[in-house]
């Protein structure tokens, strides 16, 4: 199927053509007709499936039609897109800018961590679409800079990440201020009970669109596990990245402190690296992301929350410095490479305490991740030991258990 078969208007098709897009992804093919028919939609799709275009393209078309019917009147905010992170909010607004370049639809983005002055001025000029993070939106609502009384279209994106970040109560407060009659588009990669409850409350006779189940990983992604002592992980990472054939890599760390430390070590080793996480200023985060996209920086080290929504073309490698304790997160992480049929490599480090996480991951994806043996920091005994029955809980920002285990070697733990 082609985009031209989806009943999209000429200005949108012209913009897509300039972007080099001709064929929709599965979620776009399924979702766009339902959104154009003004149906509520429940979209279950992981990162990298093209869901931003799945909701922004039909919404732009609906708004073009609405504006034709209200020509000459002052713009009222009629579309709200709520998303958990600044990076994702910015990328959604950039996509709307690209797809809507030949339309008269006006849009802006608001997020915290920067002055609200320019954001408020843009809102005062009148916009059709507002892309927002929950905290800044609530702030501006309380200051009477934003009114949601005229919202006709509401998009809740990355709902499960809203839950992970503790934003669900903020989201509920925002929803309470929305008109009862509206079209709602609800997207989530996973559907834990609290998110399902939120979806049931928001949606009316929704059409469900589900693509690329969260338990699946792209066949084009070559996965590998390296067993390694915790204290040797940074040395192993430096060893791997000395391979110049790795053109670019996104490295996932569990903590902000850990991300900074990894970036410092790699930089000292002569590997161009920057870190991105919630403690960085907005300007620093955007600069690091821009440098990574343009290949001025070879390696980007990120925490899961900061990385949500990062979309990098031709990303060759994803490296899990720390294995995630939620198996679905592993699928989200490695799904940033191997996109659109391209080849990708997902490398993961696993220490003794993380073997339970590996077991959960392999159970979810229904296959064993191949183990790389005989590397300089290999722990041969880990290849044969039984996997632990329970995981050791993590505390605080250090990601280490109580009881002094942090500096012990594998043999000492045994």
N, C-alpha and C positions, 0 to 999 in steps of 0.2 A: 504494500500500500504506500501511496505518496501523500504528503501533506495536502496536496491539491485536491485529494479525494475526501477531505475531512470538513468540507463546507466552510473553510476559513476564508476571510475576505482578502481581496487583492493586496491591500497594504501590508497585511501580516505575511502573506506568501512572498511578497517582494523582500521583506526583511529577512525571512528565513532563507531565501535564495542567496542574499548577500552574506549571510552567516555560513553558507555552504551546507544547509540542511535540506534534504529532500524527502527522506523517509523517517516517519515517526518511530519512536521506540514502542514496545508493547504497551506500556502504561499510557503513553500519549494516544496511541491508536484506540485504546479502550475508553479512556476517560474523557477526551475532548468532546465526542458527540453527546455524552450525557450531561456535561457541564453546559454545553450550548443549549440543551433542552431544559436547562434550569432545574436539574435534579440534584438533590443532596447526594454527596459522594463520600464513600469510605474507601480510602486508598491504602492498601498494605504494600509498601514497597521500600526497599532498602536504598541506601545511598548509591548514587550513580545510575539510577534507572531512568532519569529524565523527568522526574515528577514536577520540577519547577515549570518547565514548558507545558506540562500536562494541565496545570491550572492557570498559568499566566496567559497563554494564548487564547483560550476561550473567554477568559474574563476580559481581556482587552477587546475582543469582538463584542461582547455583551455591552461593555461600556461605550464603545463607538456607537452602537445602536441607541443606547440611552441618551447619549449626548446629542445625537441628531434630533431626538424628540424634545430636547430642552435647550435648543440653540438660543444663545443670547442671555441665558440665565447664569447667575454666579455658580461656580462649581461647588457642589456639596460633597463632602467625603462620603463615598458610597461603598468603598471596598477596603476591608482591613485584612492584612496578611500578618499573622502573628507567628513568630519564629523564635527559637530559644537563644541564639547567639548573635553577636554583632557581625561576625564574619558571614554567617549564612544570610542575615538580613541584607547586608551590602551586596552579596552575590545575587540574591533574588531581585533586588532593585536594578542591578546592572543588567540582568536578563530581561526585565521588563523594558528597560531603556532600549536594549537591542531589538527586541521583538516589536516594540511599539514606536519605533523611530519615524514611521510614516503615518502615524495616527495623531489625533489631537488629545489623546489621553494624558493627563498630568499626574505625576506620581512623586513621592519622596520617601525617604527612609529616616527613622529615628531610632537611636540606641543610646545607652548610657556610656559613661567614661569620657565624654567630651562635653563641651559647652552646649547648652540647649539653644543658644541665641539664634544661630543660623537655621536650626531646625524649626523653631517657632516662626521665624520670618517666612520660611517656605510654606508652612501650614497656613499662615494668614493670607497668602496669595491665592489659596484655593487649590485643592488637589482632588483627584478622583480616587487614587489608590494610595494607601498608607501601608508601608512595610515597617513593622515595629517589633522590638523586644518587649517583654512584659513590664519590666521595671520602669523603663523610660516612659512607656505609654501611660502607666498608672500615674507617674509623676505629673505628666502634662495634662492628664485628665483632671487631676486634683487641682491644678492651677487654671482650669477652664480654658486651656489652649486647644484641647481636642474634645469634640463631642461625637458620640457614636450613634446618635439618634436617627441618622439617615442611612445607616449601613444596610445595604441590600445584599452584599456578597461578603462572606466571612471565610477565610482560610486559616485553619490551624495546622501548621506544618511541624513535623518532628515531634509529635505529641509525646512519644515515649521519652524523648530527651528532656522535655519539659518536666516530666516526673523525676528523671534522674537528677536534674539540677534543682529540684525543690520548688519549681514554679507553678505547680498545679493549683495552689490556692490563689495565686495572682491571676492565673488564667480564669478561674471560676469567678473572681471579682470582675474581670473584664467582660466575661460572658453575661453576667447579670446586668450589665449596662447596654447590651445589644438589643435591638428590636426583636420581638418574638418572630416576626415574619421576615425571613431572609433565606438565602441559599447558602448552605454550609458545605465546605469541602474539608474533609478531615483526613490527614495523612499521618501514618505511624508505621515504623518498620516492624515493631512488635506490638502485641496487644495484651499487656498485663491487666489484671482485674480493674485497677483504678482507671486506666485509660479506656477500657471497654465501657465502664460505667459513664465516663465523660462523653464518649461517643454516643451511647444510647440516649443520654440527656439532650445532646445537641442536634442529632440527626433525625429527620422525618422521612420514613420510607426510603432510605438511602440505596443507591446502587453501589455494590461492592466490587472493587477492582483490585485484584491481587496478582502481582507478578514477582518473579524471582524470589521464591520463598526464602526467609531468613536463614534457613538451614542449609542453603545451597551456596557453593562457591563456584565461580566461573572456571570452566575447564581449562581456560587459557592461562590460569595462574599456577605457576610451579611453586609448591609449598615445601618448606623444609624446616626441621627442628634441629637446633644445636643444644646438646646438654652441656651445661657450664656451671661452675661455681658462681654464686652471686657476686663475689668480689672480683671475679675475672671478666664480668660482662663487658665493661668498658674497653678493656684490652682486646677482647674478641671483636667488638664492634669496630675498633680502629683497624684491626688486622683485616677484617672483611672489606672495609671501605678503602683500603689501600689499593684495591683492585680498580683501576681506572675505567674498566668497562661498565662499572656501575655509574651511569651518568647522573642520576638523580634518585634520591631516596627520602621517604617520609618515615621518620623513626618515632615510635610511640613509647612514651614513658608514663609511669603510673602517677607521678607527682610533679608539681611545678619545680620543686627543688631539684628533683632528679633530672628533669629536662634541662635546666640550666647547667647542671654539672656535666651532663653528657656533651652539651654544646661547647662548654669550655675545654673539655678534654680533646674533642675532635679538632677544635680550632688550634689548640697547641700543637696538634699533630700535623698541622698544615692542611686540614680538610675544611673547606669553606662551609661553615655551619651557623645557623641561627636557631633560636628557640622561640616558641610561641605558646603562651598560656595566659590564664586569667589575670595574673599579677602584672603583666606587661601593659603599658599604656596603649591606647587605641592607635596612636601614630606608629608606635614601635611594632605592633602586631601587623598593621597594614604594610609597613615597610618590609618586614620579614617575609610576608606572604608575596608581595610584589617581586622581591628579589628572587624568591624561589621559583615563581612562575616564569620569570625571564632568564633563569639559569645563572644569575649573578651569584646566587647561593646554591651550592650543590646539595646540601643536606638540610632538612628542616626537622627539628625535634619538637614534638607536640604532645600535649595531654589530650585525652579523648574529647573533653568538652570544647577546648579551643579548636580542635581539628574538625568538629562537626560542621559540615557544609563546605569544607575546602574541596575544590574541584580543580585538579591539575591535569592538563592535557599531557599525554605521553609519559605518565609517571611509571618508571620502570620497576621500582622496588618499594616495598613496604617492609619495615623491620620492626618486629615487636620486641623491643628491649626488655619489657616486662610483659608477661602473658596476662591478659585480662581475666578477671575472676568471673565474668559473665560471658558465656560462650558466644552469644549473639554478637557481642562487641567484636570478637575476633573476625566474624564474617564481615561486619561493617568496615573494619580496618583494612582487611586485605582486599576488599572490593574497590578500593581506590586505585588499584592497578589492574591491568588486564581488562580494561574497558573497551567496549565497542569491538570486541573480537581481537584486540591487541594482546600480545604476550606480556606477562608480568611475573614478578618473582616476589614471594612472601616468605621472609626469613623470620623465625621466632627463636628467642633464647628461652631455655627452660632450666631453672635450678631445681633443687630437690623439693622445696616447698611448693613449687608451681606444678608439680606432676599431676596433682588432682585437677588443676585447671585444664591441663592438656587432655586428661581423660574425658572431661566434660565437653571439650571442644570436639574431640574425635567422635564422641557419641552423637553430638548435634549434626556434624557434617557427614556422618555415616561412613567414615573412612579414616585410616591411620595416616598421620602426617609422616612422610619419610624422614628418617633421622640421618644427619650428616655425622659420620664417624671420623676419627683420626685427625680432627683439627687440632691446632696447638693447645687448646684449652679444654679438650674433651675430658669427660669424667666417665671412664669405661664402666665402672660399677653401676652407674645409673641406667645403663641399657637393660639390665636384668633384674633390678630390684622391683618388688611389687609396688604399685602405686598406692599412696597413702589413702586411708579410709576417709579421713576428714581433713579439710584444709585448716591451716593455722590462721586465725583471724589477724587482720591487719589493724593497726591503731594509728590514728593521727596522720600527719603528712609524711611520716617517714616510711610507711609501707612495711614496717617490721613488727614482728610479734613481741609482746612483753616477755620478759624472762631471760634476756641476755643472749638470744640466739643469733643476733644480727651479724656478729663477726665470725661465727663458727664455720669451719669447713665441713664439707660433706662427711668426711671420715669421722670428725668429732661428733657430728649429729648422730651418726650411727652408734 
